Amino acid sequence: MNEEVYHIPALLPETLSALDLRPEGTYVDATYGGGGHSRAILERLKPGEGALFSFDQDIEAIERAIPDERLTLVHGNFRFLTNFLRFYGVEQGGVDGILADLGVSFHHFDDAKRGFSFRWDGPLDMRMNQRARRTAADLIASASEQELADIFYLYGEMKNSRKIASAIVRKRGEGQIATVEAFLAVIKPFINPRQEKKELAQVFQALRIAVNDELEALRQFLTQACRMLRPGGRLAIITYHSLEDRLVKNFMRTGNFEGRAEQDFFGRNLSPIKLLSSKPIVPSDEEVERNPRSRSAKLRVGEKL
Ligand SMILES: C[S@@+](CC[C@H](N)C(=O)[O-])C[C@H]1O[C@@H](n2cnc3c(N)ncnc32)[C@H](O)[C@@H]1O
């Protein structure tokens, strides 16, 4: 599979400029994917100098490592950022810039056997980390009706989440819902045909977020990323849906996920990080035309105080 098909990086020049790269600096790319952002960062580091630590929890991404002595590729979840970096001798305050381009790569959506897309039949899997214990089919088989309703309501913003959950529970009584096709047969009656693609995408996204515990991983990552940055270091996060964007925006504004401004006794702001612009950076029309899957990308940039 060639580079272009595996993934096309979104907001590439914008992200590089947000990171304010120093040629001899130490950087983290928390979501290596097809290596598009990592490659561009390496090109801007001095030959033989600088360091890049890139992470991915998907072994298929790791197997496509860019051969470069300045790159350390970590097969792991970015929620353990601090531990991994400490293992490689990087201490708190020792990183100049951290990037995360969240979600899944094109490769995930386009590979039927990974079960991420409603377009192809395959096992209902959706694990980004193939070694994780619980697939989407396992979750569908074991979660309570209330848990399922919460997943589709909170992560998929589906108004009829209770009806969907109840239909799943009824159907699974007849046998496991193990494939994308079997899952689609259960949920299709609850999907508005006039916006079928949009609603199916919402349901699949909800399940994917739950299977990979994506929002909790993001919270843990942001907290640790902020500690690892030196003062003045940059945090650049690309999100693809509003749940993630809200967490990132709140965190960069206030240092917590609720967006609660905290001040000390003298009225000084206690946030360890500053959001550089209240408006997110979004792809140009030209980028969306060239790479339609970038259309929902939002880049937020924070600076460690
Ligand atoms: C949108 S892609 C990144 C694409 C990359 N920027 C590029 O240019 O090719 C997101 C990648 O992050 C990985 N990923 C998502 N959540 C992760 C997590 N919690 N820990 C480690 N990797 C994660 C996915 O497996 C996927 O390969």
The ligand as an SDF file (V2000), in Angstrom:
LIG
                    3D

 27 29  0  0  0  0  0  0  0  0999 V2000
   -5.4530   10.5820   11.9350 C   0  0  0  0  0  0  0  0  0  0  0  0
   -4.2610    9.3130   12.1530 S   0  0  0  0  0  0  0  0  0  0  0  0
   -2.7400   10.1990   12.1820 C   0  0  0  0  0  0  0  0  0  0  0  0
   -2.1930   10.4660   10.8240 C   0  0  0  0  0  0  0  0  0  0  0  0
   -0.8150   11.0740   10.8180 C   0  0  0  0  0  0  0  0  0  0  0  0
   -0.8090   12.4090   11.3640 N   0  0  0  0  0  0  0  0  0  0  0  0
   -0.2460   11.0930    9.4090 C   0  0  0  0  0  0  0  0  0  0  0  0
    0.1830   12.1480    8.9550 O   0  0  0  0  0  0  0  0  0  0  0  0
   -0.2300   10.0410    8.7580 O   0  0  0  0  0  0  0  0  0  0  0  0
   -4.4200    8.8760   13.8430 C   0  0  0  0  0  0  0  0  0  0  0  0
   -3.4970    7.7630   14.2750 C   0  0  0  0  0  0  0  0  0  0  0  0
   -3.4150    7.8420   15.6790 O   0  0  0  0  0  0  0  0  0  0  0  0
   -3.4690    6.5640   16.2400 C   0  0  0  0  0  0  0  0  0  0  0  0
   -4.0470    6.7280   17.5790 N   0  0  0  0  0  0  0  0  0  0  0  0
   -5.2770    7.1560   17.8840 C   0  0  0  0  0  0  0  0  0  0  0  0
   -5.4510    7.1900   19.2160 N   0  0  0  0  0  0  0  0  0  0  0  0
   -4.2740    6.7890   19.7710 C   0  0  0  0  0  0  0  0  0  0  0  0
   -3.8200    6.6210   21.1030 C   0  0  0  0  0  0  0  0  0  0  0  0
   -4.6270    6.8430   22.1480 N   0  0  0  0  0  0  0  0  0  0  0  0
   -2.5500    6.2350   21.3060 N   0  0  0  0  0  0  0  0  0  0  0  0
   -1.7260    5.9910   20.2430 C   0  0  0  0  0  0  0  0  0  0  0  0
   -2.1110    6.1000   18.9610 N   0  0  0  0  0  0  0  0  0  0  0  0
   -3.3720    6.5090   18.7160 C   0  0  0  0  0  0  0  0  0  0  0  0
   -4.3280    5.7510   15.2880 C   0  0  0  0  0  0  0  0  0  0  0  0
   -4.0040    4.3820   15.3800 O   0  0  0  0  0  0  0  0  0  0  0  0
   -3.9640    6.3610   13.9340 C   0  0  0  0  0  0  0  0  0  0  0  0
   -2.9340    5.6430   13.3090 O   0  0  0  0  0  0  0  0  0  0  0  0
  1  2  1  0
  2  3  1  0
  2 10  1  0
  3  4  1  0
  4  5  1  0
  5  6  1  0
  5  7  1  0
  7  8  2  0
  7  9  1  0
 10 11  1  0
 11 12  1  0
 11 26  1  0
 12 13  1  0
 13 14  1  0
 13 24  1  0
 14 15  1  0
 14 23  1  0
 15 16  2  0
 16 17  1  0
 17 18  1  0
 17 23  2  0
 18 19  1  0
 18 20  2  0
 20 21  1  0
 21 22  2  0
 22 23  1  0
 24 25  1  0
 24 26  1  0
 26 27  1  0
M  CHG  2   2   1   9  -1
M  END
$$$$
